[in-house]
Amino acid sequence: MDKIKVLHVVEALGGGIYTYIKDLTIFFGKQSNLFDTTIAYCGKRREVANIDIKKELSNGVSLIELDINKEISLKDFKSIYELLSICKSLKPDIIHLHSSKAGVIGRFVSLFYKKAVVFYTPHAYSFLRKDISYLKKEFFYYIEKYTSKFFGGTTIACGDSEFEYGKKFGKTLLVRNGINIETISNKFKRKKINNKRLVIGIIGRISHIKNPWLFNNVAKNNPDIDFLWIGDGELRDAITSQNITITGWLNRENIFDYLNQLDIYIQTSLWEGLPIAPLEAMAFQKPILATNIIGNKDIVKHGETGFLFTNENDIQEFINILKDHLTREKMGKLGLERCMKYFDLNKNFTLLKNIYLNSLHINTQKN
């Protein structure tokens, strides 16, 4: 059987999507007898500027740079032309689109390149953003609705809430985001947790989506606790509290070193798809404090693996509860169990592999 050519189109290799794509290529790299994987991406994210992407991704994966802008503009026609040219040259059997912008452009291109099965993963619908106006949210909502209606394709939702939204627009399947639990758990060093003061932290870009203002206020209200932002970003100046340390951009190994130091992981996001970093924290047996939004609420089981909050007043109550070491330990263990049950990368990517094969009517029993 000829190898199945899969083209992944990514708006930008940054943040959680970068981790997702990296893990995906490693998984499908082990399926090299079945799949030939190509990543078309826009490399305009500062957090990956100093990373050798070719070394980070699995051997055998091809990379093609594609100029896709985040915002809508006339340059989108250039992106459409470039992607259509890539499709005609590569001749993929499957096109998998990642993020809203790639989803629109890729499904439009599929009108002219009809030889591929098309899948689309939003990784957080654009109309859920909190940094845009109501009218713009409505505009993005109807773009999603009518792109699905007129251009087709199957949505692969990355989380349960995204799945519920996707079903409103068209055919949708659920393949939860996941992590390699065994590999990440091996990075967990319990002996390194010997803090004189409680340490609460987050991983990610200091950007609007992560709500650094809330993180900063929580730190100001808890001067007896140390806070850690593992990452960097354009809103670094929003972090002013004296008990917050910003690590700057780090490689994966150093990120895990800092994650080991945390007593509690906090996710202050305003919107999400299904974030990867809290899953990694759960694999490190950290209780999670998270905003009660799509994505976060698909991960955290309130009162068991951590707490979901809707406003700043709730947070203080939950931090006080988590000051108890035994409570943190119990929730951390339950979090690891939940992660193993629902967010195991190998199980979830195996499901994705079978979706690919079934879409081409290939007998998965033989593979």
DOMI-869715 format. One line per 3 residues: number of its first residue (from 1); their letters; for each residue x, y, z of N, C-alpha, C. Coordinates in steps of 0.2 Angstrom, whole numbers. Example, Ala and Ser with C-alpha at 12.3 -4.5 7.8 and 13.67 -1.06 7.14 Angstrom:
! residues 2
1 = AS = 66 -28 39 62 -22 39 66 -16 39 | 64 -11 35 68 -5 36 64 0 39 $
***
This chain:
! residues 367
1 = MDK = 4 -6 0 0 0 0 4 6 0 | 3 11 -4 6 17 -4 5 21 2 | 10 25 4 9 29 10 4 34 10 $
4 = IKV = 1 35 15 -5 41 15 -1 47 16 | -2 52 12 1 59 12 -4 63 16 | -2 65 22 -6 70 26 -2 77 27 $
7 = LHV = -6 82 25 -4 89 25 -7 92 31 | -3 94 36 -6 98 42 -4 106 40 | -9 110 41 -9 117 39 -10 121 46 $
10 = VEA = -5 124 48 -5 128 55 -4 135 54 | -8 139 57 -7 146 56 0 148 59 | 2 146 65 8 148 68 10 142 73 $
13 = LGG = 16 140 72 19 135 77 21 139 84 | 16 140 88 18 143 94 13 141 100 | 16 141 106 12 139 112 9 132 112 $
16 = GIY = 3 131 114 0 124 114 0 121 108 | -1 124 102 -2 121 96 5 118 94 | 10 122 95 17 119 94 18 113 97 $
19 = TYI = 16 112 104 17 106 108 13 101 105 | 7 102 103 2 98 100 5 95 93 | 8 99 89 10 97 82 17 93 83 $
22 = KDL = 21 95 88 27 92 89 25 85 92 | 21 84 96 19 77 99 16 73 93 | 12 76 89 8 73 84 14 70 79 $
25 = TIF = 19 74 77 24 72 72 28 66 75 | 29 66 82 33 61 85 29 54 84 | 22 55 86 18 49 86 17 46 79 $
28 = FGK = 16 51 74 15 48 67 22 46 64 | 27 49 67 34 47 64 35 39 65 | 31 37 71 32 29 72 27 25 68 $
31 = QSN = 23 29 64 18 26 59 21 27 52 | 27 28 51 30 30 45 29 25 39 | 27 19 41 26 14 36 19 15 33 $
34 = LFD = 15 19 36 8 21 34 7 28 31 | 11 33 35 10 40 34 16 44 32 | 15 48 27 20 53 25 17 60 27 $
37 = TTI = 20 63 32 18 69 35 22 75 33 | 18 81 31 20 87 30 17 92 34 | 21 97 37 18 103 40 19 109 37 $
40 = AYC = 14 112 35 14 119 32 12 124 37 | 17 129 39 16 133 44 18 140 43 | 16 145 47 18 151 47 23 152 53 $
43 = GKR = 29 154 52 34 154 57 35 161 60 | 30 164 62 30 171 64 30 172 72 | 30 167 76 29 167 83 36 168 86 $
46 = REV = 37 173 90 43 174 94 46 169 98 | 41 165 101 43 160 106 46 154 103 | 46 153 96 49 148 93 55 151 88 $
49 = ANI = 56 157 89 61 160 84 68 157 85 | 70 155 91 76 152 93 77 145 93 | 71 141 91 71 134 91 72 131 84 $
52 = DIK = 76 126 83 77 123 77 72 118 76 | 66 120 73 60 116 72 62 110 69 | 66 109 64 68 103 60 70 98 65 $
55 = KEL = 74 100 70 77 95 75 71 94 81 | 67 98 82 62 97 87 56 92 85 | 55 93 78 49 88 76 52 82 74 $
58 = SNG = 48 77 73 50 70 71 54 69 65 | 59 65 65 63 64 58 58 61 53 | 59 63 47 55 61 41 49 66 40 $
61 = VSL = 48 71 44 42 75 43 45 81 39 | 41 83 34 43 88 29 40 95 32 | 44 100 31 41 107 33 41 112 27 $
64 = IEL = 36 115 27 35 120 22 32 127 25 | 36 132 24 33 139 26 28 142 22 | 22 144 25 16 146 22 15 153 25 $
67 = DIN = 14 158 22 12 165 24 5 165 26 | 3 165 32 -4 166 35 -4 171 40 | -8 176 39 -9 181 44 -14 180 49 $
70 = KEI = -14 181 55 -19 180 60 -25 184 59 | -25 190 57 -30 194 55 -33 194 48 | -39 195 47 -41 195 40 -39 201 36 $
73 = SLK = -36 200 30 -33 205 26 -33 203 19 | -31 207 14 -30 205 7 -25 200 6 | -20 200 11 -15 195 10 -17 188 10 $
76 = DFK = -24 187 13 -27 180 13 -27 177 6 | -28 181 1 -28 178 -6 -21 175 -8 | -16 178 -6 -9 176 -7 -8 169 -3 $
79 = SIY = -11 169 3 -11 162 7 -14 157 3 | -20 159 1 -24 154 -3 -21 151 -9 | -18 156 -13 -14 154 -19 -8 149 -17 $
82 = ELL = -4 151 -12 2 147 -9 -1 140 -7 | -6 140 -3 -8 133 -1 -11 129 -6 | -14 132 -11 -17 128 -17 -11 125 -21 $
85 = SIC = -5 129 -22 1 127 -25 4 121 -22 | 4 122 -15 7 116 -11 3 110 -12 | -4 110 -12 -8 104 -13 -7 101 -19 $
88 = KSL = -7 105 -25 -6 103 -31 1 99 -32 | 6 102 -29 13 99 -29 13 93 -25 | 11 93 -19 11 88 -14 6 82 -15 $
91 = KPD = 0 84 -17 -5 79 -18 -7 75 -12 | -9 79 -7 -10 75 -1 -17 71 -1 | -17 66 3 -24 62 3 -28 65 9 $
94 = IIH = -25 68 14 -28 71 20 -25 78 21 | -30 82 22 -28 89 24 -31 90 31 | -26 92 36 -29 93 43 -27 100 44 $
97 = LHS = -32 105 46 -31 112 47 -31 113 54 | -27 117 56 -26 119 64 -27 126 65 | -32 128 69 -34 135 71 -39 138 66 $
100 = SKA = -42 143 68 -48 146 64 -46 148 57 | -40 152 57 -38 155 51 -36 150 45 | -32 145 48 -30 140 43 -37 136 41 $
103 = GVI = -42 135 46 -48 132 44 -52 135 38 | -52 142 38 -56 145 33 -52 144 26 | -45 146 27 -41 146 20 -41 139 17 $
106 = GRF = -40 134 22 -39 127 19 -45 124 16 | -51 126 20 -57 123 17 -59 127 10 | -57 133 10 -59 137 3 -54 133 -2 $
109 = VSL = -48 132 -1 -44 129 -5 -46 122 -7 | -50 119 -3 -52 112 -4 -58 112 -10 | -61 118 -11 -65 118 -17 -62 117 -24 $
112 = FYK = -55 119 -24 -51 118 -30 -47 112 -30 | -45 110 -24 -41 103 -24 -46 98 -20 | -49 94 -24 -54 90 -21 -52 83 -20 $
115 = KAV = -45 82 -20 -43 75 -20 -41 73 -13 | -42 77 -8 -41 76 -1 -47 76 4 | -47 72 9 -52 72 14 -49 78 19 $
118 = VFY = -54 82 21 -52 88 25 -54 87 32 | -50 89 37 -51 89 44 -49 96 46 | -53 98 52 -51 105 54 -52 104 62 $
121 = TPH = -46 107 65 -46 107 73 -46 115 75 | -51 118 78 -50 125 79 -45 127 85 | -44 122 89 -39 124 95 -41 130 98 $
124 = AYS = -48 131 99 -51 137 102 -54 141 97 | -61 141 96 -64 145 91 -63 153 92 | -62 156 87 -60 163 87 -66 168 90 $
127 = FLR = -72 165 89 -78 169 92 -78 169 100 | -74 165 103 -73 164 110 -68 169 113 | -65 173 109 -60 178 111 -63 183 115 $
130 = KDI = -59 185 120 -61 191 125 -58 198 123 | -54 197 118 -50 204 116 -53 207 110 | -59 205 108 -62 208 102 -69 210 104 $
133 = SYL = -72 214 100 -79 217 101 -84 212 100 | -90 213 102 -96 209 101 -97 208 94 | -97 213 90 -98 212 83 -93 208 79 $
136 = KKE = -87 208 81 -82 204 78 -83 197 80 | -85 196 87 -86 189 89 -92 186 84 | -97 190 83 -103 188 79 -101 186 72 $
139 = FFY = -96 190 70 -94 189 63 -90 183 62 | -85 182 67 -82 175 67 -86 169 68 | -91 170 72 -96 164 73 -99 162 66 $
142 = YIE = -101 167 63 -105 166 56 -100 163 51 | -94 166 52 -88 163 47 -88 155 48 | -87 154 55 -87 146 56 -93 143 54 $
145 = KYT = -99 145 55 -105 142 53 -105 141 46 | -104 146 42 -105 145 35 -99 142 31 | -93 143 34 -88 139 31 -89 132 31 $
148 = SKF = -92 129 37 -93 122 38 -99 120 33 | -104 125 33 -110 123 29 -108 123 21 | -104 127 19 -103 128 11 -97 124 9 $
151 = FGG = -92 124 13 -85 121 11 -85 114 14 | -88 112 19 -88 105 21 -82 104 26 | -80 97 26 -75 95 30 -77 93 37 $
154 = TTI = -73 89 40 -75 86 47 -71 90 52 | -74 92 57 -71 95 63 -69 90 68 | -62 90 70 -59 86 75 -59 91 81 $
157 = ACG = -63 90 86 -63 95 92 -58 92 97 | -54 97 100 -49 95 104 -51 94 111 | -57 96 113 -60 95 120 -67 95 119 $
160 = DSE = -70 93 125 -78 91 125 -82 97 124 | -80 103 126 -84 109 125 -83 111 118 | -77 111 115 -76 112 108 -81 108 104 $
163 = FEY = -81 101 106 -85 96 102 -92 98 102 | -95 101 108 -102 103 108 -103 109 103 | -99 114 103 -99 119 98 -99 117 91 $
166 = GKK = -94 112 90 -93 110 83 -99 106 80 | -103 103 84 -109 99 82 -114 104 79 | -114 110 82 -119 115 79 -117 117 72 $
169 = FGK = -111 116 70 -109 119 63 -109 113 58 | -108 107 60 -108 102 55 -105 95 58 | -103 91 54 -100 84 56 -94 86 61 $
172 = TLL = -94 83 67 -89 84 72 -87 78 76 | -81 76 76 -78 71 80 -74 73 86 | -73 69 91 -69 71 97 -63 68 98 $
175 = VRN = -57 71 98 -51 68 99 -47 73 104 | -48 72 110 -45 76 115 -38 77 114 | -35 83 116 -28 84 117 -26 80 122 $
178 = GIN = -19 78 121 -16 74 126 -9 75 127 | -6 71 132 1 72 133 4 65 134 | 11 64 132 14 58 134 15 57 141 $
181 = IET = 10 54 144 10 54 152 16 50 155 | 18 45 152 24 41 154 30 45 154 | 32 48 148 38 52 147 38 58 152 $
184 = ISN = 32 62 152 32 68 156 32 66 164 | 29 61 166 29 59 173 36 57 175 | 40 55 170 47 53 172 51 59 174 $
187 = KFK = 49 65 172 52 71 173 50 74 180 | 45 71 183 43 73 190 48 71 195 | 51 76 199 56 75 204 53 77 211 $
190 = RKK = 49 73 214 46 74 220 51 78 225 | 57 75 225 62 78 230 64 85 229 | 63 88 223 64 95 222 59 99 225 $
193 = INN = 53 97 227 48 101 230 50 102 238 | 53 107 239 55 108 246 55 116 247 | 49 119 246 49 126 246 47 129 253 $
196 = KRL = 51 134 255 49 137 261 43 141 261 | 41 144 256 35 147 255 31 143 249 | 24 144 249 20 141 244 22 144 237 $
199 = VIG = 22 140 232 24 142 225 18 141 220 | 15 146 217 10 145 212 12 148 206 | 11 144 200 14 146 194 10 144 188 $
202 = IIG = 12 147 182 8 146 176 14 145 170 | 12 141 165 16 141 159 13 144 153 | 17 148 150 14 151 143 16 158 142 $
205 = RIS = 13 160 136 15 167 134 11 172 138 | 15 177 140 12 183 143 8 187 138 | 2 185 137 -2 188 132 -10 189 134 $
208 = HIK = -14 192 131 -20 193 133 -24 187 135 | -24 182 131 -27 176 132 -26 173 139 | -20 174 141 -18 171 148 -20 175 154 $
211 = NPW = -22 182 152 -25 186 158 -19 187 163 | -14 190 161 -8 192 166 -10 197 171 | -16 201 170 -18 206 175 -21 202 181 $
214 = LFN = -25 197 180 -28 193 185 -22 189 189 | -17 186 185 -12 183 189 -8 188 193 | -7 194 191 -4 199 195 -7 201 201 $
217 = NVA = -14 202 200 -18 203 206 -18 198 211 | -19 192 209 -19 186 214 -12 186 218 | -7 187 214 0 188 218 0 194 223 $
220 = KNN = -2 199 221 -3 205 225 -7 204 232 | -12 200 231 -16 198 236 -14 193 241 | -8 190 239 -5 184 243 3 185 243 $
223 = PDI = 5 191 247 12 192 248 16 187 251 | 12 182 255 16 177 258 17 171 254 | 15 171 247 16 166 242 21 168 237 $
226 = DFL = 25 164 234 29 165 228 25 163 222 | 26 167 217 22 166 210 27 166 205 | 26 161 200 31 160 195 27 160 188 $
229 = WIG = 30 164 183 27 164 177 33 161 172 | 31 155 170 36 151 166 35 152 159 | 39 157 156 38 160 149 39 167 149 $
232 = DGE = 37 170 144 38 177 143 32 180 138 | 33 186 136 28 188 131 27 196 131 | 23 198 126 22 205 125 19 209 130 $
235 = LRD = 15 206 135 12 209 140 16 208 147 | 23 207 146 27 207 152 26 212 157 | 25 218 154 24 224 159 18 224 163 $
238 = AIT = 13 220 162 8 219 166 9 215 173 | 15 212 173 17 209 179 21 214 183 | 19 216 189 22 221 193 23 219 200 $
241 = SQN = 19 214 202 20 212 209 27 209 211 | 29 211 217 36 209 218 37 202 220 | 32 198 221 33 191 223 32 187 217 $
244 = ITI = 32 190 210 32 186 204 39 186 201 | 41 180 199 47 179 195 45 177 188 | 48 180 183 47 178 176 53 175 173 $
247 = TGW = 52 169 171 58 165 169 61 167 162 | 57 170 158 59 170 151 58 164 147 | 59 164 140 58 158 136 63 153 138 $
250 = LNR = 60 147 139 65 141 141 64 135 136 | 69 131 136 68 124 132 64 120 137 | 62 114 134 57 110 137 60 107 144 $
253 = ENI = 66 105 144 69 102 150 69 107 156 | 70 114 154 70 119 159 63 120 162 | 59 120 157 52 121 159 50 116 164 $
256 = FDY = 51 110 163 50 104 168 53 105 174 | 59 108 174 63 109 181 59 114 185 | 56 120 182 52 125 185 45 122 187 $
259 = LNQ = 43 118 183 36 115 185 37 110 191 | 42 107 192 44 103 198 43 107 204 | 45 114 204 45 118 209 38 120 212 $
262 = LDI = 33 120 208 27 122 209 23 118 214 | 19 121 219 15 117 223 8 117 220 | 6 123 217 0 123 214 0 126 207 $
265 = YIQ = -3 123 202 -3 126 195 -9 130 194 | -9 137 192 -14 141 190 -15 143 183 | -21 142 180 -23 144 173 -28 150 173 $
268 = TSL = -25 156 172 -30 162 172 -33 164 166 | -33 159 161 -35 161 154 -42 164 154 | -43 168 148 -49 171 147 -53 167 142 $
271 = WEG = -49 163 138 -52 158 133 -47 153 131 | -49 147 129 -45 141 128 -48 137 123 | -44 132 120 -47 126 117 -47 121 122 $
274 = LPI = -41 117 122 -40 113 128 -32 113 129 | -30 117 134 -23 119 135 -19 113 137 | -13 113 134 -8 107 136 -5 108 143 $
277 = APL = -3 114 144 1 115 150 -2 112 157 | -9 113 158 -12 111 164 -12 103 164 | -12 100 158 -11 93 158 -4 90 160 $
280 = EAM = 1 94 158 7 92 160 8 93 168 | 5 98 170 5 100 178 1 94 181 | -4 91 178 -8 86 181 -3 79 181 $
283 = AFQ = 1 78 176 5 73 176 11 73 181 | 12 80 183 17 81 189 13 81 196 | 7 79 196 3 78 202 2 85 205 $
286 = KPI = 1 90 201 -1 97 204 -8 98 204 | -11 101 210 -18 103 210 -19 109 205 | -24 110 202 -25 115 197 -30 120 199 $
289 = LAT = -29 126 199 -33 132 200 -34 135 193 | -41 135 190 -42 137 183 -48 141 183 | -48 146 178 -54 150 177 -59 145 174 $
292 = NII = -66 146 175 -71 141 173 -73 143 166 | -69 141 161 -71 143 154 -70 136 150 | -72 136 144 -71 131 139 -64 129 139 $
295 = GNK = -62 123 139 -56 120 139 -53 119 146 | -53 124 150 -51 123 157 -56 118 161 | -62 119 160 -67 115 163 -68 108 161 $
298 = DIV = -65 107 155 -65 100 152 -59 96 155 | -54 100 158 -49 97 161 -50 95 169 | -52 101 172 -52 101 180 -59 98 182 $
301 = KHG = -58 93 187 -64 91 190 -65 95 197 | -69 100 197 -70 104 203 -70 101 209 | -66 102 214 -66 99 221 -63 93 221 $
304 = ETG = -60 90 216 -57 84 216 -50 84 213 | -49 87 207 -42 88 205 -40 95 205 | -44 99 208 -42 106 209 -49 110 209 $
307 = FLF = -48 117 207 -54 121 208 -55 125 202 | -61 126 200 -63 131 195 -66 137 198 | -64 143 195 -66 149 198 -69 154 193 $
310 = TNE = -74 158 195 -77 163 190 -75 170 192 | -72 172 198 -70 178 199 -64 178 204 | -61 184 205 -56 184 210 -57 182 217 $
313 = NDI = -63 184 219 -65 182 226 -65 175 228 | -67 171 222 -67 163 223 -60 161 224 | -55 164 221 -48 161 221 -45 161 228 $
316 = QEF = -46 166 232 -43 166 239 -46 160 243 | -52 159 243 -55 153 246 -51 147 244 | -50 146 238 -47 140 235 -40 139 237 $
319 = INI = -36 145 237 -29 145 239 -28 143 246 | -33 146 250 -32 144 257 -33 137 258 | -38 133 255 -39 126 255 -33 122 253 $
322 = LKD = -30 125 248 -24 121 245 -17 123 249 | -18 127 254 -12 128 258 -10 121 262 | -15 117 263 -14 111 266 -11 106 262 $
325 = HLT = -5 103 264 -1 99 260 -5 92 258 | -8 90 263 -12 83 261 -17 84 256 | -21 90 256 -26 91 251 -23 92 244 $
328 = REK = -17 95 244 -13 96 237 -11 89 235 | -9 85 239 -6 78 237 -12 74 235 | -18 74 238 -23 70 236 -26 72 229 $
331 = MGK = -27 79 229 -29 82 222 -24 80 217 | -18 81 218 -13 79 213 -13 72 211 | -14 67 215 -15 60 213 -21 59 209 $
334 = LGL = -27 62 211 -33 61 207 -32 65 200 | -28 70 200 -27 73 193 -23 69 189 | -18 66 191 -14 61 187 -19 55 184 $
337 = ERC = -23 53 189 -28 47 187 -32 50 181 | -35 56 182 -39 59 177 -35 60 170 | -29 62 171 -25 63 165 -24 56 161 $
340 = MKY = -23 51 165 -22 45 162 -28 42 158 | -34 44 161 -40 41 159 -42 45 152 | -41 51 152 -44 55 147 -39 58 142 $
343 = FDL = -33 60 144 -28 64 141 -22 60 139 | -22 54 138 -16 50 136 -15 51 128 | -10 54 127 -8 56 120 -8 50 115 $
346 = NKN = -5 44 117 -5 38 113 -12 35 112 | -16 35 117 -23 33 115 -27 38 111 | -26 44 112 -30 49 108 -27 50 101 $
349 = FTL = -21 49 100 -18 50 93 -19 43 89 | -20 38 93 -22 31 90 -29 32 87 | -33 35 91 -40 37 88 -40 41 82 $
352 = LKN = -36 46 82 -35 51 76 -32 47 70 | -28 42 71 -25 38 66 -31 34 63 | -35 31 67 -40 27 64 -45 31 61 $
355 = IYL = -46 37 63 -51 42 59 -48 43 52 | -42 44 52 -38 45 45 -40 39 41 | -38 33 44 -39 27 40 -46 26 37 $
358 = NSL = -50 27 42 -57 26 40 -60 31 35 | -57 37 35 -59 42 30 -57 40 23 | -52 36 23 -50 33 16 -52 26 15 $
361 = HIN = -56 23 20 -59 17 19 -54 11 19 | -49 12 24 -44 7 24 -45 4 31 | -44 -3 30 -46 -7 36 -41 -6 41 $
364 = TQK = -43 -3 47 -38 -2 53 -36 -8 56 | -40 -14 55 -38 -20 58 -31 -23 56 | -29 -21 49 -23 -23 46 -17 -18 48 $
367 = N = -19 -13 51 -13 -8 53 -12 -7 60 $
***
